[in-house]
Amino acid sequence: MIKWLLLFAGAGIFYLWLKGKKQAKLNTDQAAKIKAQQTKAAEPETIVQCHYCSVHLPKSEAITQEERFYCSQEHLQSLDAQGWLGSARWRISPNQDIRPEGVMPDLVVIHHISLPPSGFVDSNNTRFIVDFFQNKLDSSLHPYFEEISDQKVSSHFLISRQGEVFQFVSSQNKAWHAGLSSFLGRERCNDFSIGVELEGDGEHPFEDIQYSALAQLSTQLRSIYPDLQFAGHSDVAPGRKTDPGIQFSWQKFQSKTDTSVKKFPFGLDPR
C-alpha cells in the first residue's frame, strides 16, 4: 500500500514539474513576443517620396514600381513632369536627342519589332529588344544580331507580347524610331512624334493584351498631348517600311479607346 502511495505521489510531483516547465516556456515566449512588438512599434517607419508629386508618405502605404514609389494609382498611371510613365519599366536608351525648341509631340508612330525575327513564337525574347535599344545586344547570340549590331535605334515605348510596357526615352525627348519620314507633308517625324513598338511581325496577329496596353498608353499620352494623331511606320515611310503591317488591326485599336476616327488620317483599314 505504501508502495502505491509513493508511486502516485511521485507521478503527481512529476506532473506538477512538467506543467510548471511548460508554463515557464509559455511565459518566456509571450514575453519575447511582447518585447518584439514593442521594439517594432518603437522603430520609426521608413518614409518615401512619391516620384510623381514628391509628397512624403510611409513606405508601407506607397505603391512600389521597380525602385520608385507612388502615393496613388492615379500618379502611377500618369506621365510625370519629366515625361516618364510611372507604370512602365524604365530602361533608358542612349539613342535620343532633344526635340527642336518649342516642338511638342502631336503624332504617335506605331511599329513592330521582333528579335530575332518571329522569335517570340517559341520563347520570350523581349529582353533582346530591350538590349538592342540600349546598345547592349550580344551579337554572338544569333546570326541576325550580327547584321544589326551597328545600328543605333530606339523607341519611346515597347509593348511586349505579354502586355508589359517599357519606356526608353522621355516623351519630351526625341527617340530614333522613324528615320527618313514624312507625315502629311511634314518631314523628320522623329522631331514631333512618339514611337511605340509592338513586339511582333508581319505574319502573326498581335495579342489582345497588347491592344489593351496600347489603348491605355494612348489614353495616358493624350492626357498630356491632346492633339495626338496616330499612324503606322509604313504611313510615314511608304515603300521603305511595312510595319506594323496587315496583322495590326487599326479598327480594334480605335475601338478600345475613345479616340476620334479623325485622329487616324490614314484610316482604319489593314495595310
ABEGO torsion letter per residue (X at the ends): XAAAAAAAAAAAAAAAAAAAAAAAAAAAAAAAAAAAAAAAAABBBBBBBBAAAGBBBBAAABBBBEABBBABAAAAABBBAAGBBAABBBBBBABBBBBBBGBBBABBBBBBBBOBBGAAAABBAAAAAAAAAAGABBAAABAAAAAAAABBBBBABBBBAAGBBBBABBAABBBBAAEBBBBGGBBGAAAABBBBBBBEBAABBBBAAAAAAAAAAAAAAAAABAABBBBBAAAABBGABAOAEAABBAAAAAAABABBAAABAAEABBX
